[in-house]
């Protein structure tokens, strides 16, 4: 595999403004106002520096602000907003340079000042979180608030001083602490507050945001089915992969689950891992068996995976004993250290934290951090959309357009980049009442078979990263026109194990994105059966390589790619082709490590049969996954970019020359790919799991003379260099399909021409 170095991108400083003096005077006036306002309104932090909010040109390098002595960059809030700490000496230097510019002179680093657009301080409104803005302070005398501090990163000692000072301030103001999170890029406190102390918190210099605590609205719709007899359920093999369900607990003695339960722990109170809500048990049945409906019909329940359960929510689907982030981290590390568990299912979302752009925060940051630290995979749900007061006014008539609005945005932790996020599509579109009273209009489904569920949520995540990546069956809803369009989902949900089995109902059905998510968890676990040594990146890449858009979804959105992608991501995983190559579909993969500013080159071994004459659909799918470190105080969030391009050339020398000549980001982006990929380079490259499929109907003589190459490139952000490895891991998956050709022998032909460092699945 040839490797060559990628030259770093050159910096282009901004041009001087049309009137530099006027620009300088404008900035100077704003600087004075920001200085005075911050002095008057902000409660002092752990040191005597001032916190300034600086507006900049889009694309400005925020690290340049630290070229002014005694200025520390605290956070980049979006493409044009930076927060800095500045000493009195730094403030004097700012004022001096701005005065020089305003009076017609040319100050030191004038180009830096040309890129600035304004000064302000971090206001009470800036500190007010989404839920607090929406709901206001609770009416009770005391209430819980979540406080996020600025995660300064210059030194560990500085961060410890910040936290010690803030905790002393809390004690001095009689603000009682409930819990705390302290991670490299996330510092949070949960506290008891009243109206007066909430006002203090909203003006504290070291506070980034103040918000209401999460409200995990897990839905519970129970419908029992009577099952007379089941054969004895065997246990999985001793070396079978483990999957962990982090939820409301697990009824470990359920007849369909007990033989596969490896361990069950309570990470709340520590004394009762049983499921007193039912949600976790329902999720577990799908995660263990996959298509539970098919197993129920055949009465063949043969577990191939071990179940681990971590209770992190109580019987009311709440967590009032502390930060759920801490409970999850404790659970993940316990199951990882004791059982080597790599796959974790989290089927919940915080209704108070929709992702509306900007920074990734909350639980998502913790999951991204743990994913990289432990090489584990989290599979999470988009969260359920229950509607708002005004949206939609009519679920059936406004479907699916209401799913595209901000009200239906994905919930924390779904925006996390290193996890897999799953939305829901409808399996059934006839309720029990519709079947019983056919052909009457007893219930009218909102979605039809294979369309997005009425309650699923939409992406994207930060920087337009594709979220969710997948959809799976999670249920549907219908309206009853004879009962004021009341909702029903009886007969429309996903069947699974019932926590109330002792009453004679072994299974139940429920609807929600919570029950779409474990379908992907099941697939991920089964991939470890076939590839026991696979890293998490390979599992993610294999899953996305086998995803296809449901036809019903494509038709519903009339081929509007952005709308479709924001709801369904890369689509639904096709299980038939996931685990093994065939003669008409062959999957190759590589797990590699790459250095910053370098390319890796792979030649695809295209066999004769694939390019044979005749009009038919042939497909090439390329998928890539990696797991970068992240920082919530940077708008880029992920510390590096690893992406791929599919290109054609006569030989490798042409490809090497083309990529070596691309010395800037713009030149690299302009390198042409093979045309008509399902997901363009820019769209897929924003995420950490990427895929695109190229369809070929007629292969021209010119194409037969060329070779196909996949080029993988790594490019770090400057701020990420100190937190990344010299060699970062990634997985690449390449799949060739020719399911319409006669007597196709792709598998045997590819085996004969495989290149070194490529490996064919068996």
Secondary structure, DSSP 8 states (H G I E B T S, - for coil): --EEE------------TTHHHHHHHHHHHHHHHHHHHHHH-B--SSS-EEEEEEE-TT--GGGGGGSTTEEEEEEEETTEEEEEE-HHHHHHHHHHHHHHHTT---TTHHHHHTEEEEE---HHHHB-HHHHHH-S-SSSSEEEEEEE----S-HHHHHHHHHHHHHHHHHTT--EEEEEEETTEEEEEEEE-HHHHHHHTTBTTEEEEEE---B-------EE------------TT--EEEEEES---TT-TTTGGGEEEEEESSSSS--S-SSSHHHHHHHHHHHSSHHHHHHHT-----SEEEEEE-S-TTS---SS-HHHHHHHHHHHHHHHH---EEEE---EEEEE--SS---THHHHHHHHHHHHT-EEEEE-------SSS-SSHHHHTTGGGGSGGGB-EETTT-SSSEEEEEE-S----HHHHHTTTS-S-EESS-TTSB-TT--B---GGG-----EEEE----EEETTTTTEEE-TTTSEEEE-TTGGGT--EEEE-STHHHHHHHHHHHHHHHHH-TT--HHHHHHHHHHTEE--HHHHHHTTT-HHHHHHHHTT-EE-GGGTS---SSEEEEEEEEEEETTEEEEEE----GGGG-SSS--EEEEEEEEE---B-TTSTT-BSEEEEEEEEEESSHHHHHHHHHH--SHHHHHHS---S-BSS-HHHHHTSSEEEEEEEESS--HHHHTSEEEEEEEEEE-GGGGGGS-SEEEEEEEEEEE--SSTT--HHHHHHHH--TT-EE--
